[in-house]
Amino acid sequence: MHERMKTMSCTDSKVEQMFQILLDPDEKDADKKQKAAQNLIVLAREEAGAEKIFQSDGVRLLTRLLDTAKADLMLAALRTLVGLCAGHRSRTAAVLAELEAPRLSAVLGVEHEQVSLAACNLLHVMFDSLKEGLQKDFRGKEDAVVPDSSKDLKVLIKHLLELLVLEGASAHGRDNALNLLIKVVPRKSSKETNNSLSLWVIDQGLKKVLEVGSTVCGAPGSLPVTENSRMSASVLLSKLYDDLKCDAERENFHRLCKDYVRSWFEGHELAGKLRAVQAVSCLLQGPSDAGNGVLELEGMMDSVLSLCASVCEAHQLVAVEALIHAADKAKRASFITANGVSLLKEIYKHSERDSIRIRALVGLCKLGSAGGTDFSMKQFAEGSTMKLAKQCRKWLCNEAMDAGTRRWAVEGLAYLTFDADVKEEFVEDKAAMQAMFHLVRSEDRSVLYAVASTLVNCTNSYDHEEPDPQMLELAKYAKQHVPEQHPKDKPDFVKRRVRKLLTAGVVSALACIVKSENPALTDSCRELISRVFLALVEEAEDRGGVVAQGGGKALIPLSLEGTEVGQTKAAQALAKITITSNPELAFPGERIYEVVRPLVSLLHLQRTGLENFEGLMALTNLAGISERLRQKILKEKAVPMIEGYMFEEHELIRLAATECMCNMAMSKEVQELFLAEGSDRLKLMVLYSGEEDEKLRRAASGTLAMLTALHPAICKRIPQVTVHWLEILQALLLSPSVELQHRGAVVVMNMVAAEREVAEQLMASETLEILSVLAKDDQDKPRVAQAAKASLAQAVAYGLIQPNPGQA
């Protein structure tokens, strides 16, 4: 006890020493201070150390560090506080009470980018700890210490919303506040029923979020924002809108949006109209239903068109962007094609600023691609789309332009690549592809969706159903429009394009996108990336290259979160890799266990037959590797689904399920299922051993050989499950396939060894003659002969047959 007291007091004194060094204004040794700060952070990461700092009046001292306004000390304090708050609700509540929300909000809004980011991280950890408290039932001291934390949550969120419109807050502080709100306000899944936090934020802060989204850069008196701010505001608005549950809630959202836009549009002259148009752009990029509703306000569309013709470049910039986003709806696209194309062409030809010309070009691209992949619906004259695409590629490769402007060139290509001629030219242009992949790694993350869309178009990985021939004939007869496929969208062309993209390094660019934790990586963006990956692994020979460039690692997070379609596509891509590659090399270390859940998700009934089949084949490979993997498959409740597919009518699915069960039967838990009374599992395996399909017989008889070797009880039950058992075993022994003969011989050997009664039934039939013949064939089939000899020797030992006098 004395020793322990000594060491504890030693830690206490160390904590005090570290604070003394950090808070001493006369201490000039920078290295010493840095070391003390690092020690504090490391100490706070461990539960015992964090508690020690907390008990030593650490929170008050850390607050003093924050108040020094020195970046390195503030960073040390914030990172130490993260350790104190992580996963501990009562300490988080105490830290919040000491620091108070206004101070935290002020630190988030500082000019120093690293400090702002560290404050964002701390707030995220605090939100997680407080939210966890709302969901868990705490017992004992935790419960006694902490009051209801929903109030604290709302106070923090209120200050974050106020920071959005605070003039003194920095641009990246504003971005961090938006990113935090995106992460903590909406529900994580639709299974959670309580969306009250989103409703509260919409009522209290929707207009504040729109303030950021409608900010016109460079306008007098505007809030300081970054190039990502408007995109973040759009994502937050979209998440809030998606979190609503009923029409009344959505109507309230629409009303608030309309009120806000109307307040700027009416009575604020030109500057107000600009803000209104910018707000519409922000809404169209996020919750487009709300954006479309606002666009229908009287005079809004006319204002957009008239601002496009403005002599002021800043006004043109805002208006052309709004026009581009407005052209999403086919109805409005036709209105703009009629009224705005000539205007966009004028801007494109005569504007002196490339940043405006490129946006006008994207507007033309978008309108030119209104027919989608339909080859017969050309919006512009022949060759026009090729010219537009050429200009887009030229701008994309122009490194003298800033990334924000070049992003619009990718936006243009995202629309133009619906045309197969444009796809072909793009994949031939290595410089343009490299420039696009390089842009993905830049600071401006709003380019992600456009890059993903372009790649989906180039790989033809969008959904396209083959039309029913009879319906086509009917449509032609009724003089209805029938979509036509471009000749260059045929499979051979697509295959060549995929190869060229792989050579250009598309996989590492996609892996880089997935790694970036950014609001711009929305669920729909993830879905597009999953589609591209699935197209890239379509050919077995390309899969090794995809894995080598980090494709396997990137697919795992894609298969676990996002839209259902996106998760399924990513899981299918993982299955294809697992089927043809060695899973231990493709997914080294612990990563192989993460692959199991996505693969099991492919077995659900709502998936297609191909997805079921590939999921089963991939699981077969994994189940054959190790007991730990089989346990993981069992834990994911895959066995009942595998059994279900063993009854499937489709031969290949039935075969894959039986092969998977064969590998799973190496697990003790699965073997017990076959031993269970009143189950038909064993009967099914015996019957499948007598089917015509050789592969199915091989899988089923292999399972029987293994089960009979391990469990004598199964040997006794085989004659009871079906009257055809003898015929099936004899057919296996007489099979032209050596593998089937060997399996049959092993099953008979195990059955003879298990019980004299079963051996008697076997020896009384033609099986004896067959075994006698097989036992002599030592040269061609040594393994079969060995098993046959063992069966006969056991029968001799039972006294059922006499040994051959000619044999020793």
C-alpha positions in Angstrom: 0.0 0.0 0.0 2.9 2.3 0.9 4.5 1.7 -2.5 1.2 2.3 -4.3 0.6 5.6 -2.4 4.1 6.6 -3.4 3.6 6.0 -7.1 0.1 7.7 -7.2 1.5 10.8 -5.5 4.3 10.6 -8.1 1.8 10.7 -10.9 -0.1 13.6 -9.2 3.1 15.6 -8.9 3.9 14.9 -12.5 0.5 16.3 -13.6 1.1 19.4 -11.5 4.6 19.8 -12.9 3.4 19.6 -16.5 0.7 22.3 -15.8 3.3 24.4 -14.0 5.7 24.3 -17.0 2.8 25.1 -19.5 1.3 27.9 -17.4 4.6 29.5 -16.4 5.0 32.8 -18.3 8.7 32.9 -17.6 9.4 29.5 -19.0 11.2 30.1 -22.3 12.3 26.5 -23.2 10.0 25.6 -26.1 11.1 22.0 -26.2 10.3 21.6 -22.5 6.8 23.0 -23.0 6.2 20.8 -26.0 7.3 17.7 -24.1 5.0 18.6 -21.2 2.0 19.1 -23.6 2.7 15.8 -25.3 2.9 14.0 -21.9 -0.5 15.4 -20.9 -2.1 14.3 -24.2 -0.7 10.8 -23.9 -1.7 10.6 -20.2 -5.3 11.7 -21.1 -5.7 8.9 -23.6 -5.6 6.2 -20.9 -8.6 6.0 -18.5 -6.4 6.0 -15.3 -4.4 9.0 -16.6 -7.6 10.9 -17.7 -9.1 10.4 -14.3 -5.9 11.5 -12.6 -5.9 14.8 -14.6 -9.6 15.3 -13.9 -9.1 14.8 -10.1 -6.1 17.1 -10.1 -8.3 20.1 -10.9 -7.2 19.6 -14.5 -10.2 21.0 -16.3 -9.8 24.4 -14.7 -6.0 24.4 -15.5 -6.8 23.3 -19.1 -9.3 26.2 -19.4 -6.5 28.6 -18.4 -4.3 27.1 -21.2 -7.2 27.8 -23.6 -7.4 31.4 -22.5 -3.7 32.0 -23.2 -4.6 32.4 -26.9 -1.3 30.7 -27.9 -1.9 28.2 -30.6 0.4 25.4 -29.4 -1.0 25.6 -25.8 -4.5 25.7 -27.1 -3.9 22.6 -29.2 -2.4 20.7 -26.2 -5.4 21.7 -24.0 -8.0 20.7 -26.7 -6.3 17.3 -27.4 -6.0 16.6 -23.7 -9.7 17.4 -23.2 -10.6 14.9 -26.0 -9.0 12.2 -23.9 -11.0 13.3 -20.8 -14.3 13.3 -22.6 -14.0 10.3 -24.9 -16.6 7.7 -23.9 -17.2 9.2 -20.4 -20.5 11.0 -20.0 -20.1 12.4 -16.5 -16.6 13.9 -17.2 -18.0 15.4 -20.4 -20.8 17.1 -18.5 -18.3 18.4 -16.0 -16.0 19.7 -18.8 -18.9 21.4 -20.5 -20.0 23.0 -17.2 -16.5 24.4 -16.6 -15.7 25.5 -20.2 -19.2 26.5 -21.2 -20.6 26.4 -24.7 -19.8 30.0 -25.7 -16.1 29.5 -25.0 -16.0 26.3 -27.0 -17.9 27.9 -29.9 -15.4 30.9 -29.8 -12.4 28.5 -30.0 -14.1 26.7 -33.0 -14.3 30.1 -34.8 -10.7 31.2 -34.4 -8.5 32.0 -37.4 -5.9 29.3 -36.7 -7.0 26.3 -38.8 -5.4 23.6 -36.6 -6.9 25.0 -33.4 -10.3 25.2 -35.1 -10.0 21.6 -36.3 -9.0 20.4 -32.8 -12.0 22.2 -31.3 -14.2 20.5 -33.9 -12.8 17.1 -32.9 -13.4 17.8 -29.2 -17.0 18.9 -29.8 -17.6 15.8 -31.8 -16.3 13.6 -29.0 -18.5 15.5 -26.5 -21.6 15.1 -28.7 -20.9 11.3 -28.9 -20.5 11.0 -25.2 -23.6 13.0 -24.4 -25.7 11.2 -27.0 -24.5 7.8 -25.7 -25.8 8.9 -22.4 -29.3 9.4 -23.8 -29.4 5.9 -25.3 -27.9 3.9 -22.4 -29.3 3.0 -19.0 -26.5 3.8 -16.6 -26.3 2.3 -13.2 -24.5 3.2 -10.1 -22.3 6.3 -9.8 -22.6 7.3 -13.5 -26.3 7.7 -13.1 -26.0 9.6 -9.9 -23.5 12.1 -11.2 -25.1 13.1 -14.5 -28.4 14.9 -15.1 -30.3 14.6 -18.4 -27.9 15.5 -21.3 -30.4 16.5 -24.0 -30.3 20.1 -22.6 -26.5 20.2 -22.9 -26.8 18.9 -26.5 -29.2 21.6 -27.5 -27.1 24.4 -25.9 -24.0 23.2 -27.8 -26.0 23.0 -31.1 -27.6 26.5 -30.5 -24.1 28.0 -30.2 -22.9 26.2 -33.3 -25.9 27.6 -35.3 -25.1 31.1 -33.9 -21.4 30.7 -35.0 -22.6 30.2 -38.6 -23.8 33.8 -38.8 -21.2 35.4 -36.5 -19.3 37.9 -38.5 -16.1 37.5 -36.4 -15.9 33.7 -37.0 -13.3 32.4 -39.4 -14.2 30.7 -42.7 -12.9 27.3 -41.8 -14.5 27.6 -38.3 -17.8 28.0 -40.1 -17.0 25.0 -42.3 -16.1 22.9 -39.2 -19.4 24.0 -37.5 -21.4 22.8 -40.6 -19.5 19.5 -40.7 -20.2 18.9 -37.0 -23.9 19.6 -37.5 -24.0 17.2 -40.4 -22.5 14.5 -38.2 -24.4 14.9 -35.0 -27.9 16.2 -35.8 -29.6 13.8 -38.3 -30.5 10.2 -37.1 -27.8 7.6 -37.9 -30.4 5.2 -39.3 -34.1 5.2 -40.1 -34.6 2.6 -37.3 -34.2 5.4 -34.7 -37.7 6.9 -34.4 -36.8 10.2 -32.6 -36.0 13.0 -35.1 -36.8 15.8 -32.6 -33.2 17.2 -32.8 -33.5 17.7 -36.6 -36.9 19.4 -36.2 -35.5 21.7 -33.5 -32.5 22.6 -35.7 -34.8 23.3 -38.7 -37.0 25.7 -36.5 -34.0 27.4 -34.8 -31.4 27.4 -37.4 -32.6 26.7 -41.0 -32.4 30.3 -41.9 -28.9 30.5 -40.4 -27.7 27.6 -42.6 -29.2 29.3 -45.6 -27.3 32.5 -44.7 -24.1 30.6 -45.3 -25.5 28.9 -48.4 -26.6 32.2 -49.9 -23.4 34.1 -49.3 -22.1 35.6 -52.5 -18.2 35.6 -52.3 -16.7 39.0 -52.5 -19.9 40.9 -52.0 -19.6 43.8 -49.5 -20.5 42.8 -45.9 -20.7 39.1 -46.8 -19.7 36.4 -44.3 -16.2 34.9 -44.8 -16.6 31.5 -46.4 -14.4 28.9 -48.1 -15.0 27.2 -51.5 -16.5 24.2 -49.6 -18.9 26.2 -47.4 -21.8 26.2 -49.8 -21.5 22.5 -50.5 -21.4 21.7 -46.8 -24.5 23.9 -46.3 -26.3 22.0 -49.1 -25.3 18.6 -47.6 -26.6 19.7 -44.2 -29.9 20.9 -45.6 -30.2 17.7 -47.6 -29.6 15.5 -44.4 -32.1 17.5 -42.4 -34.7 17.2 -45.2 -34.1 13.4 -45.5 -34.6 13.1 -41.7 -38.2 14.4 -41.9 -40.9 11.8 -41.5 -44.2 13.2 -42.7 -45.7 15.7 -45.1 -46.5 18.3 -42.4 -42.8 18.4 -41.4 -41.7 18.7 -45.1 -44.3 21.5 -45.7 -42.8 23.4 -42.8 -39.3 23.1 -44.3 -40.6 24.3 -47.7 -42.3 27.3 -46.0 -39.2 28.3 -44.1 -37.1 28.1 -47.3 -39.6 30.2 -49.3 -39.9 32.8 -46.6 -36.2 33.2 -46.4 -35.7 33.5 -50.2 -38.7 35.8 -50.5 -37.3 38.1 -47.7 -34.2 38.7 -49.9 -35.9 38.7 -53.3 -38.5 41.3 -52.4 -37.4 44.8 -51.5 -33.6 44.4 -51.4 -32.9 45.5 -55.0 -30.1 43.8 -56.9 -27.9 42.6 -54.0 -31.0 40.9 -52.4 -31.9 39.2 -55.7 -28.4 37.9 -55.9 -28.6 36.4 -52.4 -32.0 34.9 -53.3 -30.6 33.3 -56.4 -27.5 32.0 -54.5 -29.9 30.5 -51.9 -31.8 28.7 -54.6 -28.5 27.2 -56.0 -27.7 26.0 -52.5 -31.1 24.3 -52.1 -31.0 22.8 -55.6 -27.7 21.1 -54.8 -29.1 19.8 -51.5 -32.9 19.1 -50.9 -33.8 19.7 -54.6 -37.6 19.4 -53.9 -37.3 22.5 -51.7 -35.1 24.2 -54.3 -37.6 23.4 -57.1 -40.5 24.8 -54.9 -38.6 28.1 -54.4 -37.8 28.4 -58.1 -41.5 28.4 -58.9 -41.9 31.7 -56.9 -43.1 34.4 -59.2 -40.4 36.2 -61.2 -37.5 33.9 -59.9 -36.7 32.2 -63.2 -36.9 35.5 -65.1 -34.5 37.0 -62.6 -32.0 34.2 -63.1 -32.2 34.7 -66.9 -31.9 38.5 -66.7 -28.9 38.2 -64.3 -27.2 35.9 -66.8 -27.2 38.8 -69.2 -25.8 41.2 -66.6 -22.6 43.2 -67.4 -21.3 42.5 -63.9 -19.2 39.3 -63.9 -20.0 38.4 -60.2 -23.7 38.6 -61.0 -23.3 36.4 -64.1 -21.3 33.9 -62.1 -24.1 33.4 -59.6 -26.9 33.4 -62.2 -25.2 30.9 -64.5 -24.6 28.5 -61.6 -28.3 28.7 -60.6 -29.3 28.1 -64.2 -27.1 25.0 -64.3 -28.6 23.6 -61.1 -32.1 24.5 -62.3 -31.8 22.4 -65.5 -32.0 19.2 -63.4 -35.7 18.7 -64.1 -36.5 17.7 -67.7 -39.6 20.1 -67.8 -37.4 23.1 -66.7 -34.5 22.0 -69.0 -36.8 22.3 -72.0 -37.9 25.8 -70.8 -34.2 26.8 -70.5 -33.4 25.1 -73.9 -36.0 27.4 -75.4 -35.1 30.6 -73.5 -31.6 30.3 -72.2 -29.4 28.4 -74.7 -28.8 31.4 -76.9 -27.9 33.4 -73.8 -25.5 30.7 -72.6 -23.9 30.6 -76.0 -23.4 34.4 -76.0 -21.7 34.2 -72.6 -19.6 31.3 -73.7 -18.4 33.0 -76.8 -17.9 36.6 -75.6 -17.2 36.6 -71.9 -13.6 37.5 -71.1 -13.4 35.5 -67.9 -12.8 31.8 -68.1 -14.5 31.1 -64.8 -17.8 32.4 -66.4 -17.2 30.8 -69.8 -16.7 27.4 -68.2 -19.9 27.6 -66.2 -21.8 28.6 -69.4 -20.2 25.7 -71.1 -21.5 23.3 -68.3 -24.9 24.8 -68.7 -24.8 23.9 -72.4 -23.4 20.4 -71.6 -26.2 19.8 -69.2 -28.9 20.8 -71.7 -27.1 18.9 -74.5 -27.3 15.7 -72.4 -31.0 15.9 -71.6 -31.6 12.8 -73.7 -29.3 10.7 -71.4 -27.9 7.6 -73.1 -30.7 7.7 -75.7 -28.8 7.9 -79.0 -31.8 9.0 -81.0 -32.5 12.1 -78.8 -30.0 14.7 -79.9 -30.5 18.1 -78.3 -27.9 19.9 -80.4 -26.6 19.6 -84.0 -24.2 16.7 -84.8 -20.7 17.2 -83.5 -21.6 20.0 -81.0 -21.3 17.8 -78.0 -17.9 16.6 -79.2 -16.7 20.3 -79.5 -18.1 21.0 -76.0 -16.3 17.9 -74.6 -13.0 18.9 -76.3 -13.2 22.3 -74.6 -13.9 20.7 -71.2 -10.9 18.5 -71.6 -8.7 21.4 -72.6 -9.8 23.4 -69.5 -9.4 20.4 -67.3 -5.8 20.0 -68.3 -5.0 23.7 -67.9 -3.1 23.8 -64.6 -2.9 27.6 -64.7 -6.5 27.6 -63.7 -7.5 27.2 -60.0 -9.0 23.9 -58.9 -12.5 25.5 -58.3 -12.8 26.5 -62.0 -11.4 23.2 -63.3 -14.0 21.4 -61.3 -16.6 22.8 -63.6 -14.9 21.2 -66.6 -15.5 17.8 -64.8 -19.1 18.8 -64.2 -19.4 19.4 -68.0 -17.9 16.0 -68.7 -20.2 14.3 -66.2 -23.1 15.3 -68.4 -21.5 14.9 -71.8 -20.2 11.4 -71.1 -23.8 10.1 -71.6 -22.7 10.3 -75.3 -20.6 7.2 -76.2 -18.4 9.2 -78.7 -17.4 11.5 -75.8 -16.6 8.5 -73.6 -14.3 7.0 -76.3 -12.4 10.3 -76.8 -12.1 10.9 -73.0 -10.5 7.5 -72.3 -8.0 8.1 -75.2 -7.0 11.4 -73.6 -4.5 10.2 -70.9 -3.7 13.8 -69.8 -7.3 14.6 -69.1 -7.8 11.4 -67.1 -4.7 12.1 -65.0 -5.8 15.8 -64.5 -9.2 14.5 -63.2 -7.6 12.0 -60.9 -5.3 14.7 -59.6 -8.2 17.0 -59.0 -9.8 14.4 -56.7 -6.8 14.8 -54.3 -7.2 18.7 -54.2 -8.7 20.7 -51.4 -12.0 21.3 -53.3 -14.0 18.2 -52.5 -17.2 19.3 -54.3 -15.7 17.7 -57.4 -16.2 14.2 -56.0 -19.7 13.6 -57.3 -18.9 14.9 -60.8 -15.8 12.6 -61.1 -17.8 9.6 -59.9 -20.6 10.4 -62.4 -18.1 10.7 -65.2 -16.6 7.3 -64.3 -20.1 5.7 -64.0 -20.9 6.9 -67.5 -17.5 5.7 -69.0 -17.9 2.2 -67.5 -21.6 2.0 -68.3 -22.3 0.9 -64.7 -25.6 2.7 -64.4 -28.8 0.5 -64.3 -30.1 -0.3 -67.8 -32.9 -2.9 -68.3 -33.2 -4.8 -71.6 -36.6 -3.8 -73.0 -39.2 -6.5 -73.7 -39.2 -7.1 -77.6 -43.0 -7.3 -77.6 -43.3 -4.0 -75.9 -40.8 -2.5 -78.4 -42.9 -3.6 -81.3 -46.1 -2.2 -79.6 -44.3 1.2 -79.0 -43.2 1.4 -82.7 -46.7 0.5 -83.8 -48.2 3.3 -81.5 -45.5 5.7 -82.9 -44.1 6.1 -79.4 -40.5 7.2 -78.9 -38.2 4.2 -78.5 -34.7 4.8 -76.8 -31.8 3.6 -78.9 -28.4 2.4 -77.7 -25.3 4.0 -79.1 -23.3 1.5 -81.1 -20.2 2.4 -79.0 -22.0 1.4 -75.8 -21.8 -2.3 -76.7 -19.9 -4.6 -74.3 -16.7 -4.8 -76.3 -16.3 -1.0 -76.2 -17.1 -0.9 -72.5 -14.5 -3.6 -71.8 -11.8 -1.6 -73.6 -12.7 1.6 -71.8 -12.5 -0.1 -68.4 -9.0 -1.4 -69.3 -7.8 2.1 -70.2 -9.2 3.6 -67.0 -7.4 0.9 -65.0 -4.1 1.6 -66.8 -4.6 5.4 -66.0 -4.8 4.6 -62.3 -8.5 5.0 -61.6 -8.4 2.6 -58.6 -6.0 4.6 -56.5 -8.1 7.8 -57.3 -11.3 6.1 -56.1 -9.5 4.7 -53.0 -8.4 8.3 -52.2 -12.0 9.5 -52.5 -13.3 6.8 -50.1 -10.5 7.6 -47.6 -11.5 11.3 -47.4 -13.9 11.9 -44.5 -15.8 14.7 -46.1 -19.4 15.9 -46.3 -19.1 15.9 -50.1 -18.8 12.1 -50.0 -22.6 11.7 -49.7 -24.4 8.3 -49.8 -25.3 8.8 -53.5 -21.7 9.6 -54.2 -20.6 6.4 -52.5 -23.2 4.5 -54.6 -21.7 5.8 -57.8 -18.2 4.8 -56.6 -19.5 1.3 -55.8 -21.0 1.0 -59.3 -17.6 1.9 -60.8 -15.7 -0.6 -58.7 -18.2 -3.4 -59.7 -17.6 -2.6 -63.4 -13.8 -2.6 -62.8 -13.8 -6.1 -61.3 -16.2 -7.6 -64.0 -13.3 -9.3 -65.8 -11.4 -11.9 -63.6 -8.0 -10.9 -65.0 -8.4 -7.3 -63.8 -9.2 -8.1 -60.2 -5.6 -8.6 -59.0 -4.7 -5.2 -60.2 -7.7 -3.6 -58.5 -6.7 -5.2 -55.2 -3.0 -4.2 -55.6 -4.0 -0.6 -56.0 -6.1 -0.6 -52.8 -9.5 -1.5 -54.3 -10.2 -4.3 -51.8 -9.6 -2.0 -48.8 -11.7 0.8 -50.2 -14.7 -1.5 -50.9 -15.2 -2.6 -47.3 -16.4 0.8 -46.0 -18.5 1.2 -49.2 -20.3 -2.1 -48.5 -21.1 -1.2 -44.8 -22.6 2.3 -45.2 -24.5 4.3 -47.8 -27.6 3.5 -49.9 -28.8 -0.1 -50.1 -28.0 -0.2 -53.8 -24.5 1.1 -53.2 -23.8 -1.4 -50.4 -25.0 -4.3 -52.5 -22.8 -3.3 -55.5 -19.8 -2.9 -53.3 -20.5 -6.3 -51.6 -20.9 -7.9 -55.1 -17.5 -6.5 -56.1 -16.0 -7.9 -52.9 -17.6 -11.3 -53.8 -16.0 -11.3 -57.3 -12.6 -10.6 -55.8 -13.0 -13.3 -53.1 -14.1 -15.9 -55.7 -11.0 -15.6 -58.0 -8.2 -14.3 -55.7 -6.7 -15.8 -52.6 -8.8 -14.1 -49.9 -5.8 -14.1 -47.5 -3.7 -12.1 -49.9 -6.5 -9.8 -51.1 -7.7 -9.0 -47.6 -4.6 -9.4 -45.3 -4.7 -9.6 -41.5 -8.0 -8.7 -39.7 -9.5 -7.2 -42.9 -10.6 -10.7 -44.1 -13.1 -10.9 -41.2 -14.6 -7.5 -42.2 -15.5 -9.0 -45.6 -17.9 -11.6 -44.1 -20.8 -9.3 -43.3 -21.1 -7.7 -46.8 -20.9 -11.2 -48.4 -23.7 -12.5 -46.1 -25.8 -9.5 -47.0 -25.8 -10.8 -50.6 -27.8 -13.9 -49.4 -30.9 -11.9 -48.5 -34.0 -12.9 -50.5 -34.4 -9.4 -52.1 -31.0 -9.7 -53.9 -30.8 -11.0 -57.5 -30.0 -14.6 -58.3 -26.5 -13.6 -59.5 -25.8 -11.8 -56.3 -26.9 -14.8 -54.2 -24.7 -17.1 -56.3 -21.6 -14.9 -56.1 -22.1 -14.4 -52.3 -22.3 -18.2 -51.8 -19.2 -18.9 -53.9 -17.2 -16.2 -52.0 -18.4 -17.6 -48.6 -17.4 -21.1 -49.8 -13.8 -19.8 -50.3 -13.7 -18.1 -46.9 -15.3 -21.1 -45.0 -12.5 -23.3 -46.4 -9.7 -21.1 -44.8 -10.0 -21.3 -41.1 -12.3 -22.2 -38.1 -12.2 -18.5 -37.0 -13.7 -17.4 -40.3 -16.4 -20.2 -40.1 -17.3 -18.9 -36.6 -17.6 -15.4 -38.1 -20.0 -16.7 -40.8 -22.0 -18.5 -38.1 -22.2 -15.4 -36.0 -23.6 -13.4 -39.0 -26.5 -16.0 -39.1 -25.6 -17.1 -42.6 -26.2 -20.9 -42.1 -30.1 -20.8 -42.3 -29.8 -18.8 -45.5 -27.2 -21.2 -47.0 -29.6 -24.1 -46.2 -32.5 -22.2 -47.8 -30.5 -21.9 -51.1 -29.8 -25.7 -51.1 -33.5 -26.1 -52.1 -33.2 -23.5 -54.9 -34.5 -24.5 -58.3 -31.6 -22.9 -60.1 -28.9 -25.6 -60.5 -25.9 -23.3 -60.0 -27.2 -21.6 -56.9 -28.1 -25.0 -55.4 -24.6 -26.2 -56.2 -22.9 -23.2 -54.6 -25.0 -23.5 -51.5 -24.2 -27.2 -51.1 -20.4 -26.5 -51.6 -20.6 -23.7 -49.0 -22.4 -26.1 -46.6 -19.7 -28.7 -47.3 -17.0 -26.3 -46.1 -19.1 -25.0 -43.2 -19.6 -28.6 -42.0 -16.0 -28.6 -40.7 -17.4 -26.6 -37.8 -18.7 -28.4 -34.7 -21.9 -26.3 -34.5 -22.8 -27.2 -38.1 -22.1 -30.9 -37.5 -24.6 -30.8 -34.6 -27.3 -29.5 -36.9 -26.9 -32.7 -39.0 -27.1 -34.8 -35.8 -30.4 -33.1 -34.7 -33.4 -35.4 -34.4 -36.3 -34.7 -36.8 -34.1 -32.8 -39.3 -34.0 -33.6 -43.0 -30.5 -32.1 -43.5 -28.8 -35.5 -43.7 -31.5 -36.9 -46.0 -30.9 -34.0 -48.4 -27.1 -34.6 -48.5 -27.7 -38.4 -49.2 -30.2 -37.6 -52.0 -27.9 -35.0 -53.5 -25.1 -37.6 -53.6 -27.3 -39.4 -56.1 -28.2 -36.5 -58.4 -27.1 -36.3 -62.0 -25.0 -33.1 -61.7 -21.5 -34.4 -60.9 -20.3 -31.2 -59.1 -23.4 -31.4 -56.8 -22.7 -35.1 -56.1 -19.1 -34.2 -55.3 -20.0 -31.5 -52.8 -22.8 -33.6 -51.1 -20.7 -36.8 -50.9 -17.7 -34.9 -49.6 -19.9 -33.6 -46.8 -21.1 -37.1 -46.0 -17.5 -38.5 -46.1 -16.5 -35.8 -43.5 -19.5 -36.2 -41.3 -19.4 -40.0 -41.2 -15.7 -39.9 -40.3 -16.4 -37.6 -37.3 -19.7 -38.9 -36.0 -20.5 -42.7 -36.0 -24.1 -41.7 -35.1 -24.5 -40.3 -38.6 -23.4 -43.6 -40.1 -26.2 -45.4 -38.2 -28.8 -42.8 -39.4 -28.0 -42.9 -43.1 -29.9 -46.2 -43.7 -32.9 -44.7 -41.9 -33.2 -41.4 -43.8 -34.0 -42.8 -47.3 -34.8 -46.3 -48.8 -32.5 -45.4 -51.7 -29.3 -45.1 -49.7 -27.8 -48.4 -50.9 -28.4 -47.5 -54.6 -26.8 -44.0 -54.1 -23.7 -45.4 -52.4 -23.3 -48.1 -55.1 -23.7 -45.5 -57.8 -20.9 -43.5 -56.2 -18.6 -46.5 -56.0 -19.3 -47.3 -59.7 -18.9 -43.7 -60.9 -16.4 -43.1 -63.8 -15.1 -40.1 -61.7 -12.3 -41.2 -59.3 -13.1 -38.4 -56.9 -16.7 -39.6 -56.5 -15.5 -43.2 -56.1 -13.1 -42.1 -53.4 -15.8 -40.2 -51.5 -18.2 -43.2 -51.8 -15.5 -45.6 -50.6 -14.7 -43.4 -47.6 -18.4 -43.2 -46.6 -18.8 -47.0 -46.9 -15.5 -47.5 -44.9 -16.8 -45.2 -42.1 -20.2 -46.9 -42.0 -18.7 -50.3 -41.8 -16.4 -49.2 -39.0 -19.3 -47.5 -37.1 -21.6 -50.5 -36.4 -21.8 -54.2 -37.2 -25.5 -54.0 -38.2 -24.9 -51.4 -40.9 -21.9 -53.4 -42.1 -24.1 -56.5 -42.4 -26.6 -54.6 -44.6 -23.8 -53.4 -46.8 -22.1 -56.8 -47.1 -25.4 -58.5 -47.9 -25.8 -56.4 -51.0 -23.9 -56.0 -54.3 -21.6 -53.5 -52.4 -19.4 -56.5 -51.4 -18.6 -57.4 -55.0 -18.0 -53.7 -56.0 -15.6 -53.3 -53.0 -13.8 -56.5 -53.9 -13.2 -55.2 -57.5 -12.1 -51.8 -56.2 -9.7 -53.3 -53.7 -7.7 -54.9 -56.5 -7.1 -51.6 -58.4 -4.0 -50.5 -56.5 -2.2 -49.1 -59.6 -4.8 -46.6 -61.0 -6.8 -45.7 -57.9 -4.7 -46.3 -54.8 -6.8 -44.2 -52.4 -10.0 -45.8 -53.5 -8.4 -49.3 -53.2 -7.1 -48.5 -49.7 -10.6 -47.5 -48.5 -12.2 -50.5 -50.1 -9.6 -52.8 -48.4 -10.2 -51.2 -45.0 -14.0 -51.9 -45.4 -13.4 -55.5 -46.3 -10.9 -56.0 -43.5 -13.4 -54.6 -41.0 -16.1 -56.9 -42.4 -13.8 -59.9 -41.9 -13.1 -58.7 -38.3 -16.9 -58.7 -37.7 -17.0 -62.3 -39.1 -19.4 -61.2 -41.9 -17.2 -62.5 -44.7 -14.3 -64.9 -45.0 -10.9 -63.7 -46.0 -9.8 -64.7 -49.5 -7.6 -67.8 -49.3 -5.2 -66.4 -51.8 -4.5 -63.4 -49.7 -2.2 -63.2 -46.7 
